[in-house]
Amino acid sequence: MPGVKQGLFLRIGEFSRRRYRIVFLVALLVTVVSVWLGGRLTLDGDVLNLVPRNNRVINTFREALQDFGSLDYFLLLAEARRGQSVEELQDFADHVAEELQHVPSIQYVEHKIDISGPFFSFFRTNQILFLPPSKLDELAAKFTDAAIRERVRENFRQLTGPSSFLVKQLLEQDPFQVSSLVFKEVLRSKGPLKVDLSSGYYLSKDGGALLIIAKPVKPAQDTAFDKKLMEEVRRAVAAASRKFETELKEEAPGAGQAGSPAGEAARAPAVSYGGGYVIALDDSNLIINDMVWNGTVSFLLILGLYYFCYRRFGAILYSSVPLMVGQILTLAAAYVFLRNLNSATTGFSAMLMGLGTDFTIVMYARYVEERTRGRGLDESLRLMMGASAFGVFTGAITSAGTFYAMCVTEYKGLRDFGFLVGSGILFCLVAILFLLPAMIAWNEGRARKTDITRKLYLHSFGIERVMAWSTRHPWPVVAGSVLLTAVLGVYAWNLQFTSNVQDLRSPNNSGVIMQETIARKFEAEFTPMLAICRGPDLDTVMERNRETNRLLDRFVRDGTLRGYESIFNYLPPRQDQEQVIRALRAGQDGTFHIGRIERTFRA
């Protein structure tokens, strides 16, 4: 008489064998509902959501994003084609920037220094107050009579020569070039970009690439917005390209003809995309592609393995249907409990394929063994469910428990992965316990011309001979196992741990690749670190900001940091401004005498 444990599985097997139509109907209904639920899953490409919520550093970063706005930008890299000049590249960038300004999803666009804006107007009016006290001697040297006369000659040469429009405009507004003393500090407001001051554009050193920076109206974590933004930007770039190529053809009608040496130069410069929005969108697409690719490849490999082992298409049906039902149920559970998938959970499908198929292998192999020994369908199913199912159940529970143990971690990516795989194992177990005996009873209980047992086959891969040899030679097996474990342990000891959250992303993300390209060409980084100063009042905050700046200056000098931005890049400390004002007053009858300076300049 079977025990209580085996009796439960025997009753499941008996019900599935006799009422297989009901089992199929319920499985179909549950699958349809699960497909509907799973189809509502969203994809979360924000790697910050994978790390602990109670991490002080991460929470500070999140608060900074809420208080000061997103640090993400949409970057466009325009690269000149063979034969194109820097002026043509700049002209194309002007067209692109103009088109992007009309995109509703973009707040503002930068591709060059805008000296007509309110910031530079304020700067020109008060530029000496931006001057650090250490630059006072250099300022005084500019206003000697000899320096003024030399400056006038140099200005005349540049204004009458082939200098850029920006240079001429700056000379007209600042003939003494006082701004050059403070320009370097003020331009930090544009980030760590190396700006070409001769043209004002964000040009690379070799003049072959130009950077356009767009600031969208929504954060990069909104993937639906990212997709819409990408489409709008592509349309804007296409419109700018058509306008640019039309102008080139009008200027040189034969430039764009086939076979023309200038044919390449007559095309619009190549445009690539990067930045946080492209990275987030590519992450979302990679999550989908990885899930589809991993699931499909795993599924096909498992089907091929089943056919190789059992040489029957029926065996493929027995393995594939429960696995697919288990996968679909897992996606439904993911929607109910998690609401979204992320880059850390994309591999659950392939892992679930490998783990879930073990249960079918054990149970179906027992069924094949009993049938080949001459037992009938009913008796073979009873032995399969009564003897093998409990072992399968025990293995499934222990495997699921292993992955459920990951749910106690604070890392959301690992927690979600453990939940999905653990739940998926249990769903596959339930699907196999009900569907496998039902499908066998339906398929093999039909009347056939030939005995079904003639088609049953089980490939053992020579395991019997290996096990027989191992039992005859236990010591070599144990010694070899210990040696192999020791060797692999040495390699495991040297395993490195990475704390870089960006390593959670795919190295094939086009946005990341393009951002690295931009960093090389422009010596700029778009992955900043934040230092937030807090205090009970404004004076305390300012003082702590100055202390932080002094600390960061040391990091810049030793090469740890490329640079940094602070409010004091725009507004010098009060005591520095007062020191400059005192120096100007002290020299108003000598070095900084306005009348003398004007007479010498106009002479």
Secondary structure per residue as TSV (DSSP state, phi and psi in degrees):
chain	resnum	aa	ss	phi	psi
A	1	M	-	360.0	128.0
A	2	P	-	-66.9	148.9
A	3	G	-	-71.5	175.6
A	4	V	H	-62.6	-40.8
A	5	K	H	-64.1	-48.9
A	6	Q	H	-67.6	-31.6
A	7	G	H	-61.3	-36.0
A	8	L	H	-61.7	-45.3
A	9	F	H	-72.2	-31.0
A	10	L	H	-64.9	-39.9
A	11	R	H	-67.0	-38.0
A	12	I	H	-62.7	-45.7
A	13	G	H	-63.2	-41.2
A	14	E	H	-65.1	-42.5
A	15	F	H	-64.2	-45.4
A	16	S	H	-65.0	-36.3
A	17	R	H	-69.0	-41.2
A	18	R	H	-84.7	-32.8
A	19	R	-	-117.6	46.3
A	20	Y	H	-64.9	-27.7
A	21	R	H	-64.9	-41.7
A	22	I	H	-64.3	-41.3
A	23	V	H	-60.5	-45.0
A	24	F	H	-63.5	-41.1
A	25	L	H	-65.7	-46.7
A	26	V	H	-63.0	-42.2
A	27	A	H	-61.6	-39.6
A	28	L	H	-64.9	-45.7
A	29	L	H	-63.7	-45.4
A	30	V	H	-63.0	-38.3
A	31	T	H	-65.8	-42.1
A	32	V	H	-61.9	-46.4
A	33	V	H	-62.9	-40.1
A	34	S	H	-67.9	-36.8
A	35	V	H	-62.1	-41.5
A	36	W	H	-63.8	-43.3
A	37	L	H	-68.4	-45.4
A	38	G	H	-63.1	-30.7
A	39	G	T	-67.7	-14.2
A	40	R	T	-93.1	1.5
A	41	L	-	-63.3	142.1
A	42	T	E	-108.6	166.2
A	43	L	E	-113.3	129.2
A	44	D	E	-109.0	108.2
A	45	G	-	-95.7	4.0
A	46	D	-	-82.4	112.2
A	47	V	G	-68.8	-18.9
A	48	L	G	-65.3	-26.5
A	49	N	G	-76.1	-5.9
A	50	L	G	-90.7	-14.1
A	51	V	S	-98.4	166.1
A	52	P	-	-57.8	143.0
A	53	R	T	-75.2	-27.7
A	54	N	T	-96.4	19.2
A	55	N	-	-79.0	122.3
A	56	R	H	-62.8	-40.3
A	57	V	H	-66.5	-45.2
A	58	I	H	-64.9	-42.3
A	59	N	H	-65.1	-36.1
A	60	T	H	-63.2	-40.9
A	61	F	H	-64.0	-42.6
A	62	R	H	-63.0	-41.7
A	63	E	H	-63.8	-37.5
A	64	A	H	-64.6	-38.9
A	65	L	H	-63.5	-38.1
A	66	Q	H	-70.5	-38.5
A	67	D	H	-79.1	-39.5
A	68	F	H	-111.5	-3.1
A	69	G	-	94.5	167.6
A	70	S	-	-69.2	146.7
A	71	L	-	-97.6	6.6
A	72	D	-	-85.4	142.7
A	73	Y	-	-130.1	157.9
A	74	F	E	-100.4	116.9
A	75	L	E	-105.2	135.2
A	76	L	E	-121.6	127.4
A	77	L	E	-110.3	111.4
A	78	A	E	-96.4	124.1
A	79	E	E	-118.7	128.8
A	80	A	-	-67.0	142.0
A	81	R	-	-85.1	170.4
A	82	R	T	-59.3	127.8
A	83	G	T	92.7	-6.9
A	84	Q	-	-88.2	141.3
A	85	S	-	-89.0	168.3
A	86	V	H	-63.7	-37.7
A	87	E	H	-63.1	-38.6
A	88	E	H	-67.6	-37.9
A	89	L	H	-63.8	-41.3
A	90	Q	H	-66.5	-39.3
A	91	D	H	-62.6	-42.1
A	92	F	H	-64.0	-41.5
A	93	A	H	-61.9	-36.4
A	94	D	H	-61.9	-42.1
A	95	H	H	-63.4	-44.5
A	96	V	H	-63.2	-46.1
A	97	A	H	-61.1	-38.7
A	98	E	H	-64.0	-43.1
A	99	E	H	-67.2	-39.2
A	100	L	H	-66.6	-29.1
A	101	Q	H	-63.6	-22.5
A	102	H	T	-92.4	0.3
A	103	V	-	-78.6	122.8
A	104	P	T	-61.6	-27.3
A	105	S	T	-83.5	-1.2
A	106	I	E	-112.6	131.5
A	107	Q	E	-81.1	-48.1
A	108	Y	E	-155.7	164.6
A	109	V	E	-132.8	138.8
A	110	E	E	-130.2	132.9
A	111	H	S	-143.8	-2.8
A	112	K	B	-160.0	168.7
A	113	I	-	-75.5	126.1
A	114	D	-	-99.5	99.5
A	115	I	T	-84.6	0.4
A	116	S	T	-94.5	-4.2
A	117	G	S	-78.7	171.7
A	118	P	H	-65.0	-30.8
A	119	F	H	-64.8	-48.8
A	120	F	H	-70.7	-28.5
A	121	S	H	-64.3	-45.6
A	122	F	H	-64.6	-39.1
A	123	F	H	-63.7	-44.7
A	124	R	H	-63.8	-37.1
A	125	T	H	-69.7	-33.7
A	126	N	T	-123.0	28.9
A	127	Q	G	-64.6	-29.6
A	128	I	G	-68.5	-27.9
A	129	L	G	-70.1	-19.0
A	130	F	G	-80.9	-7.3
A	131	L	S	-76.7	128.4
A	132	P	-	-66.8	146.0
A	133	P	G	-55.8	-28.1
A	134	S	G	-66.7	-15.5
A	135	K	G	-95.7	3.1
A	136	L	H	-62.6	-38.3
A	137	D	H	-64.2	-40.6
A	138	E	H	-66.3	-36.0
A	139	L	H	-64.6	-44.2
A	140	A	H	-61.9	-36.9
A	141	A	H	-64.7	-27.2
A	142	K	H	-72.2	-20.7
A	143	F	T	-107.2	17.0
A	144	T	S	-75.0	156.0
A	145	D	H	-59.9	-42.0
A	146	A	H	-65.6	-40.8
A	147	A	H	-66.7	-36.7
A	148	I	H	-65.5	-44.3
A	149	R	H	-63.8	-40.8
A	150	E	H	-65.1	-36.7
A	151	R	H	-66.1	-38.3
A	152	V	H	-64.3	-43.3
A	153	R	H	-63.1	-42.2
A	154	E	H	-66.8	-38.8
A	155	N	H	-63.7	-41.2
A	156	F	H	-62.8	-41.2
A	157	R	H	-62.7	-42.9
A	158	Q	H	-74.3	-36.3
A	159	L	H	-70.0	-29.3
A	160	T	H	-96.5	-4.9
A	161	G	T	-98.4	-168.4
A	162	P	T	-86.2	30.8
A	163	S	-	-68.1	160.9
A	164	S	-	-70.1	161.5
A	165	F	H	-61.7	-37.7
A	166	L	H	-64.0	-43.5
A	167	V	H	-61.9	-44.4
A	168	K	H	-63.8	-39.4
A	169	Q	H	-65.6	-40.0
A	170	L	H	-67.4	-36.9
A	171	L	H	-66.1	-37.6
A	172	E	H	-66.0	-36.5
A	173	Q	H	-88.8	-21.8
A	174	D	-	-142.3	72.5
A	175	P	T	-64.7	-23.8
A	176	F	T	-89.8	-1.7
A	177	Q	-	57.3	38.6
A	178	V	T	-65.7	-33.9
A	179	S	H	-61.6	-25.6
A	180	S	H	-64.0	-24.3
A	181	L	H	-72.6	-27.2
A	182	V	H	-117.3	-5.5
A	183	F	H	-58.0	-40.3
A	184	K	H	-61.1	-41.3
A	185	E	H	-70.1	-42.1
A	186	V	H	-67.9	-35.5
A	187	L	G	-69.8	-5.9
A	188	R	G	-64.3	-20.8
A	189	S	G	-65.0	-17.1
A	190	K	G	-89.7	8.1
A	191	G	-	88.9	-171.4
A	192	P	S	-83.9	21.5
A	193	L	-	-70.7	144.0
A	194	K	-	-89.9	96.9
A	195	V	-	-85.3	137.4
A	196	D	-	-81.4	101.1
A	197	L	T	-70.5	-16.4
A	198	S	T	-72.3	-24.6
A	199	S	T	-120.0	-24.9
A	200	G	-	88.7	-8.8
A	201	Y	B	-87.7	158.8
A	202	Y	-	-83.8	76.7
A	203	L	B	-97.6	148.3
A	204	S	-	-74.2	167.1
A	205	K	T	-59.6	-38.8
A	206	D	T	-83.1	-2.6
A	207	G	S	74.2	8.1
A	208	G	S	-95.6	-5.1
A	209	A	E	-141.4	147.6
A	210	L	E	-135.5	135.2
A	211	L	E	-101.0	134.5
A	212	I	E	-120.0	126.5
A	213	I	E	-112.5	123.2
A	214	A	E	-116.7	140.3
A	215	K	E	-111.4	103.9
A	216	P	E	-69.6	167.6
A	217	V	S	-87.2	-14.4
A	218	K	S	-124.9	160.3
A	219	P	-	-70.1	160.3
A	220	A	T	-71.8	-15.9
A	221	Q	T	-71.4	-14.6
A	222	D	-	-84.8	94.0
A	223	T	H	-67.6	-30.5
A	224	A	H	-64.5	-41.2
A	225	F	H	-66.3	-39.5
A	226	D	H	-58.9	-43.1
A	227	K	H	-64.0	-44.7
A	228	K	H	-63.4	-42.8
A	229	L	H	-61.1	-44.1
A	230	M	H	-61.2	-41.9
A	231	E	H	-64.1	-42.4
A	232	E	H	-66.0	-40.7
A	233	V	H	-66.1	-41.7
A	234	R	H	-62.4	-40.3
A	235	R	H	-64.8	-40.2
A	236	A	H	-64.8	-42.3
A	237	V	H	-66.0	-39.7
A	238	A	H	-62.5	-41.6
A	239	A	H	-65.2	-41.9
A	240	A	H	-65.0	-37.1
A	241	S	H	-65.4	-42.9
A	242	R	H	-62.7	-42.8
A	243	K	H	-64.3	-41.9
A	244	F	H	-64.9	-45.9
A	245	E	H	-66.7	-35.3
A	246	T	H	-63.4	-43.2
A	247	E	H	-63.9	-39.8
A	248	L	H	-64.0	-40.4
A	249	K	H	-67.3	-33.8
A	250	E	H	-69.7	-36.1
A	251	E	H	-74.7	-36.3
A	252	A	S	-137.0	88.6
A	253	P	T	-54.6	-30.5
A	254	G	T	-93.5	3.3
A	255	A	T	-68.4	-33.8
A	256	G	T	-95.1	7.3
A	257	Q	S	-71.0	149.3
A	258	A	T	-60.4	134.5
A	259	G	T	85.1	-5.3
A	260	S	-	-71.7	138.7
A	261	P	T	-60.2	-27.0
A	262	A	T	-93.3	11.3
A	263	G	T	-60.3	-40.1
A	264	E	T	-67.0	-40.2
A	265	A	T	-70.6	-19.6
A	266	A	T	-80.3	-8.6
A	267	R	S	-87.1	156.2
A	268	A	-	-66.7	147.7
A	269	P	-	-56.3	152.0
A	270	A	E	-72.5	141.3
A	271	V	E	-122.5	129.5
A	272	S	E	-119.5	158.8
A	273	Y	E	-122.2	143.2
A	274	G	E	-153.5	-170.1
A	275	G	E	100.1	175.1
A	276	G	H	-60.6	-34.0
A	277	Y	H	-71.9	-41.2
A	278	V	H	-68.0	-38.6
A	279	I	H	-62.2	-46.2
A	280	A	H	-63.9	-41.7
A	281	L	H	-67.0	-41.1
A	282	D	H	-67.9	-36.7
A	283	D	H	-58.7	-44.3
A	284	S	H	-61.5	-45.1
A	285	N	H	-66.2	-38.3
A	286	L	H	-66.9	-35.1
A	287	I	H	-61.2	-46.1
A	288	I	H	-64.0	-48.0
A	289	N	H	-63.0	-40.8
A	290	D	H	-63.3	-42.5
A	291	M	H	-63.1	-46.4
A	292	V	H	-65.0	-46.4
A	293	W	H	-66.0	-49.8
A	294	N	H	-61.7	-45.5
A	295	G	H	-64.4	-42.5
A	296	T	H	-67.0	-48.4
A	297	V	H	-62.5	-44.8
A	298	S	H	-61.5	-42.8
A	299	F	H	-63.2	-45.6
A	300	L	H	-66.8	-39.2
A	301	L	H	-64.7	-39.5
A	302	I	H	-66.1	-41.4
A	303	L	H	-62.7	-42.3
A	304	G	H	-63.5	-39.5
A	305	L	H	-64.7	-41.3
A	306	Y	H	-62.9	-42.8
A	307	Y	H	-66.2	-37.7
A	308	F	H	-66.1	-38.5
A	309	C	H	-77.0	-39.6
A	310	Y	H	-111.3	-13.6
A	311	R	-	56.0	33.5
A	312	R	-	-141.1	138.9
A	313	F	H	-71.0	-27.0
A	314	G	H	-62.1	-36.7
A	315	A	H	-64.3	-35.0
A	316	I	H	-62.9	-40.8
A	317	L	H	-63.5	-42.7
A	318	Y	H	-63.4	-32.0
A	319	S	H	-88.1	-38.6
A	320	S	H	-75.0	-42.4
A	321	V	H	-63.1	-52.8
A	322	P	H	-59.9	-37.2
A	323	L	H	-63.9	-44.4
A	324	M	H	-64.7	-41.8
A	325	V	H	-61.9	-43.2
A	326	G	H	-62.5	-40.1
A	327	Q	H	-63.5	-44.6
A	328	I	H	-65.6	-41.0
A	329	L	H	-62.2	-36.1
A	330	T	H	-65.9	-40.8
A	331	L	H	-63.5	-38.2
A	332	A	H	-63.6	-42.8
A	333	A	H	-64.3	-35.1
A	334	A	H	-61.7	-39.5
A	335	Y	H	-68.8	-42.9
A	336	V	H	-65.3	-41.0
A	337	F	H	-104.0	-27.6
A	338	L	T	-112.2	-32.8
A	339	R	S	75.5	-21.4
A	340	N	E	-152.7	164.3
A	341	L	E	-112.1	156.4
A	342	N	E	-136.0	-179.5
A	343	S	T	-64.6	-22.6
A	344	A	T	-81.6	-15.2
A	345	T	S	-107.6	3.4
A	346	T	T	-67.1	-25.4
A	347	G	T	-86.5	2.1
A	348	F	H	-65.1	-32.0
A	349	S	H	-63.1	-48.0
A	350	A	H	-65.0	-41.1
A	351	M	H	-64.6	-38.7
A	352	L	H	-67.3	-34.2
A	353	M	H	-60.2	-46.2
A	354	G	H	-68.8	-39.7
A	355	L	H	-75.4	-40.9
A	356	G	H	-68.7	-31.1
A	357	T	H	-71.9	-19.9
A	358	D	H	-59.7	-37.4
A	359	F	H	-66.0	-42.1
A	360	T	H	-65.5	-39.7
A	361	I	H	-59.4	-48.0
A	362	V	H	-63.0	-46.5
A	363	M	H	-73.1	-42.7
A	364	Y	H	-70.0	-34.8
A	365	A	H	-62.0	-38.4
A	366	R	H	-65.4	-40.1
A	367	Y	H	-62.2	-44.3
A	368	V	H	-63.4	-42.2
A	369	E	H	-60.0	-44.3
A	370	E	H	-68.3	-37.4
A	371	R	H	-68.8	-39.9
A	372	T	H	-69.5	-18.8
A	373	R	T	-83.4	-2.4
A	374	G	T	103.7	1.6
A	375	R	-	-78.9	155.1
A	376	G	-	-79.5	177.6
A	377	L	H	-61.1	-50.6
A	378	D	H	-63.2	-44.8
A	379	E	H	-66.0	-39.1
A	380	S	H	-65.2	-40.6
A	381	L	H	-65.7	-38.7
A	382	R	H	-64.4	-41.8
A	383	L	H	-67.2	-38.2
A	384	M	I	-61.4	-46.7
A	385	M	I	-79.5	-32.6
A	386	G	I	-81.4	-35.5
A	387	A	I	-100.8	-43.6
A	388	S	I	-89.8	-31.8
A	389	A	H	-62.7	-37.3
A	390	F	H	-66.0	-40.2
A	391	G	H	-63.1	-40.7
A	392	V	H	-62.7	-43.3
A	393	F	H	-60.1	-44.7
A	394	T	H	-62.5	-44.1
A	395	G	H	-62.7	-39.2
A	396	A	H	-66.2	-42.5
A	397	I	H	-63.5	-44.2
A	398	T	H	-67.1	-39.1
A	399	S	H	-65.6	-45.5
A	400	A	H	-62.9	-40.0
A	401	G	H	-62.0	-35.8
A	402	T	H	-60.6	-43.5
A	403	F	H	-77.3	-34.2
A	404	Y	H	-63.2	-26.3
A	405	A	G	-62.3	-24.1
A	406	M	G	-70.7	-14.8
A	407	C	G	-71.6	-11.6
A	408	V	G	-85.7	-8.5
A	409	T	S	-72.3	155.9
A	410	E	S	-83.5	-11.9
A	411	Y	-	-83.2	115.7
A	412	K	H	-61.6	-38.0
A	413	G	H	-60.1	-46.8
A	414	L	H	-69.4	-37.4
A	415	R	H	-63.8	-44.8
A	416	D	H	-65.2	-40.1
A	417	F	H	-62.7	-46.1
A	418	G	H	-62.0	-40.1
A	419	F	H	-65.0	-44.1
A	420	L	H	-66.3	-46.0
A	421	V	H	-69.0	-43.5
A	422	G	H	-61.3	-45.6
A	423	S	H	-66.9	-38.8
A	424	G	H	-62.6	-37.9
A	425	I	H	-60.7	-44.3
A	426	L	H	-67.4	-39.5
A	427	F	H	-64.2	-42.4
A	428	C	H	-63.4	-38.5
A	429	L	H	-60.7	-48.7
A	430	V	H	-62.2	-43.6
A	431	A	H	-61.7	-40.5
A	432	I	H	-69.8	-42.4
A	433	L	H	-61.1	-34.0
A	434	F	H	-94.0	-42.6
A	435	L	H	-80.1	-36.5
A	436	L	H	-61.6	-52.4
A	437	P	H	-64.5	-32.8
A	438	A	H	-65.9	-43.5
A	439	M	H	-69.3	-39.2
A	440	I	H	-63.6	-44.3
A	441	A	H	-63.8	-38.9
A	442	W	H	-71.1	-43.8
A	443	N	H	-80.6	-40.4
A	444	E	H	-101.0	-3.5
A	445	G	S	-89.9	-3.3
A	446	R	S	-75.8	154.0
A	447	A	-	-68.5	134.1
A	448	R	-	-132.7	157.3
A	449	K	S	-74.1	-34.8
A	450	T	S	-116.2	154.7
A	451	D	-	-65.5	129.6
A	452	I	G	-63.6	-27.0
A	453	T	G	-66.0	-21.3
A	454	R	G	-69.2	-22.5
A	455	K	G	-91.0	-9.5
A	456	L	-	-77.0	133.9
A	457	Y	-	-147.8	144.9
A	458	L	-	-139.2	113.0
A	459	H	-	-87.9	122.6
A	460	S	-	-98.5	-5.0
A	461	F	T	59.4	26.2
A	462	G	T	73.6	18.1
A	463	I	H	-62.6	-34.1
A	464	E	H	-60.2	-44.0
A	465	R	H	-67.5	-38.0
A	466	V	H	-64.6	-43.8
A	467	M	H	-67.0	-38.0
A	468	A	H	-64.2	-42.6
A	469	W	H	-64.8	-39.9
A	470	S	H	-64.1	-39.3
A	471	T	H	-69.2	-28.7
A	472	R	H	-80.6	-24.7
A	473	H	-	-128.7	69.2
A	474	P	H	-68.2	-38.6
A	475	W	H	-66.7	-44.5
A	476	P	H	-59.1	-36.1
A	477	V	H	-65.6	-45.6
A	478	V	H	-64.6	-44.9
A	479	A	H	-63.6	-43.1
A	480	G	H	-63.2	-38.5
A	481	S	H	-65.3	-42.6
A	482	V	H	-64.1	-43.3
A	483	L	H	-63.3	-44.9
A	484	L	H	-63.0	-40.9
A	485	T	H	-63.3	-40.4
A	486	A	H	-65.2	-44.2
A	487	V	H	-62.9	-47.3
A	488	L	H	-65.9	-31.6
A	489	G	H	-64.2	-34.3
A	490	V	H	-62.8	-45.0
A	491	Y	H	-65.6	-38.6
A	492	A	H	-65.4	-31.1
A	493	W	H	-63.8	-31.0
A	494	N	T	-90.0	9.8
A	495	L	-	-66.1	129.8
A	496	Q	-	-94.0	147.8
A	497	F	-	-107.8	131.4
A	498	T	-	-107.4	133.6
A	499	S	-	-103.6	7.0
A	500	N	-	-81.1	116.4
A	501	V	G	-65.4	-22.0
A	502	Q	G	-68.4	-19.4
A	503	D	G	-68.8	-12.0
A	504	L	G	-73.2	-15.8
A	505	R	S	-88.1	158.5
A	506	S	-	-71.9	137.9
A	507	P	T	-69.1	-10.4
A	508	N	T	-92.9	7.5
A	509	N	-	-65.9	118.0
A	510	S	H	-63.3	-33.0
A	511	G	H	-65.6	-40.4
A	512	V	H	-67.1	-42.9
A	513	I	H	-61.0	-44.3
A	514	M	H	-67.7	-36.4
A	515	Q	H	-65.1	-37.2
A	516	E	H	-66.4	-37.4
A	517	T	H	-62.8	-44.4
A	518	I	H	-62.4	-40.7
A	519	A	H	-61.4	-38.4
A	520	R	H	-70.8	-43.0
A	521	K	H	-72.5	-35.0
A	522	F	H	-112.6	2.9
A	523	E	T	51.8	46.8
A	524	A	-	-132.9	151.7
A	525	E	-	-122.8	142.3
A	526	F	S	-118.7	29.4
A	527	T	-	-125.4	75.3
A	528	P	-	-76.2	160.8
A	529	M	-	-109.7	141.7
A	530	L	-	-103.2	140.0
A	531	A	-	-125.1	116.5
A	532	I	-	-108.0	127.6
A	533	C	-	-103.3	129.0
A	534	R	-	-123.6	154.5
A	535	G	-	-170.8	166.4
A	536	P	S	-71.9	-22.2
A	537	D	S	-146.6	172.5
A	538	L	H	-64.0	-41.9
A	539	D	H	-62.3	-40.3
A	540	T	H	-65.1	-42.7
A	541	V	H	-61.7	-43.4
A	542	M	H	-63.4	-42.2
A	543	E	H	-64.6	-41.6
A	544	R	H	-67.2	-32.1
A	545	N	H	-65.1	-42.2
A	546	R	H	-64.7	-39.7
A	547	E	H	-62.8	-40.1
A	548	T	H	-65.0	-40.2
A	549	N	H	-61.2	-42.3
A	550	R	H	-63.2	-37.5
A	551	L	H	-66.6	-43.4
A	552	L	H	-67.5	-31.4
A	553	D	H	-59.8	-37.7
A	554	R	H	-64.3	-40.3
A	555	F	H	-66.6	-34.2
A	556	V	H	-68.4	-41.8
A	557	R	H	-65.4	-37.2
A	558	D	T	-87.8	3.4
A	559	G	T	87.6	2.3
A	560	T	S	-66.8	-38.6
A	561	L	-	-117.7	146.7
A	562	R	S	-73.7	-35.6
A	563	G	-	172.5	-176.5
A	564	Y	-	-155.5	162.8
A	565	E	-	-117.7	143.2
A	566	S	-	-151.5	163.4
A	567	I	H	-60.8	-25.7
A	568	F	H	-79.9	-5.1
A	569	N	H	-71.6	-24.4
A	570	Y	H	-101.9	-42.8
A	571	L	S	-122.9	110.7
A	572	P	-	-64.8	156.8
A	573	P	-	-58.1	151.7
A	574	R	H	-56.4	-43.1
A	575	Q	H	-65.4	-32.0
A	576	D	H	-67.6	-43.1
A	577	Q	H	-62.6	-41.8
A	578	E	H	-64.9	-36.3
A	579	Q	H	-65.6	-40.0
A	580	V	H	-65.1	-42.9
A	581	I	H	-62.4	-42.2
A	582	R	H	-62.5	-39.1
A	583	A	H	-66.4	-38.3
A	584	L	H	-66.4	-40.7
A	585	R	H	-66.0	-40.1
A	586	A	H	-65.4	-29.0
A	587	G	T	-103.8	14.7
A	588	Q	T	-69.4	-19.0
A	589	D	T	-103.4	4.7
A	590	G	T	-136.8	-98.5
A	591	T	T	-58.2	-39.9
A	592	F	T	-109.4	30.7
A	593	H	-	-70.2	116.8
A	594	I	H	-63.6	-43.0
A	595	G	H	-61.6	-46.4
A	596	R	H	-62.3	-43.9
A	597	I	H	-61.2	-42.8
A	598	E	H	-68.6	-41.1
A	599	R	H	-62.6	-44.1
A	600	T	H	-65.1	-39.6
A	601	F	H	-66.2	-37.6
A	602	R	H	-88.4	-8.4
A	603	A	-	-67.4	360.0
